[in-house]
Amino acid sequence: MASKPPFSRANTSGNSNCQWNGGIPCSPDRSRLAADVVVSAIDPRTLFGRLVAHPSTRQVLARMDRSPTALPPEVTHLGLAGEVPVLPVETVLHGDPLVVVRTNGTAPPGQAAWTILRRARRAGASAGDILDVLGSRGLDLRAHVVTRIDRSASQIVDETAGSPYGLAWSGTNTLYARAGTASPVEGLFCVGAAAHPGAGLPFVGLGAALAAQLIGPAERVRG
């Protein structure tokens, strides 16, 4: 692949935005990292809406903005102590809300670190404290909780500048709403949940393979 103008290492912390300046994205401190291509795995709406100001991306943004975001499940991290129940690495508690219990967190000796995911299938089903929900399903942890961190679906989307589940399915139009692997900006490729072909490990892996195929093999440097 022919060499492109160097892309920068964009600073995405805080409110700093990367501006596309003459074909080169530049962070506020003007730092750059020379590269022939850039592969982005962040939500394309964040990439094109906040980091890359380029007129050719407006159509991609307009197409994606017509599709809702697939919200992730609510997440609660629990630090537990005492004689907690022995469960497999992952246990699914069916019902509404659907609850997934993961017990493989790292904790000090004599304690446990669990992660609880909760997703409701109908409005209002996820109301109530997750510990009460677990207790009603026969898994009462309330006496064992040392610490907890709750993260709502909207908090996760805000923290990661996009949903790890990409776009919500709203019919076949969702197929065309996702960002293509090759973006309108030369040398910039999109992968991840909100890019083609979609969310989930199999599809994200296919998207990464497609990006690698489009970029092509690296040139060998002979010593």
LINZI-V891271 format. One line per field, one symbol per residue. psi: psi as a letter, one per 20 degrees, with the letter a starting at -180 (. if undefined). burial: 1 if it has 9 or more other ideal C-beta (glycine too) atoms within 8 Angstrom, else 0. A space follows every 10 residues. Layout:
BEGIN
psi = ???
burial = ???
END
This chain:
BEGIN
psi = pqprqpqrnp ojqcjpqpqo okiopprhjj qqopqhqpop jrphhgghhh honphiihhg ghghiipqpo prqqpppppq qanqqorrhp ppoqaoqppp ppjkrprrpj rqoqpppppq iqpihjqqph hhgghijjno jhiipgqqpp orghgggghj lrpijcqqpl aihhhihqqq gorippipqp rahjrpjarq gghhghghhg ghghhrqqpp op.
burial = 0001011101 1000010101 0001111000 0100101111 0111111100 1101001001 1011001011 1101111111 1001000001 0010001111 1110100000 1111111111 0000110001 1011101010 1001100000 1010011001 1111111100 0011001111 1010101111 1111110110 0011011101 1001100000 000
END
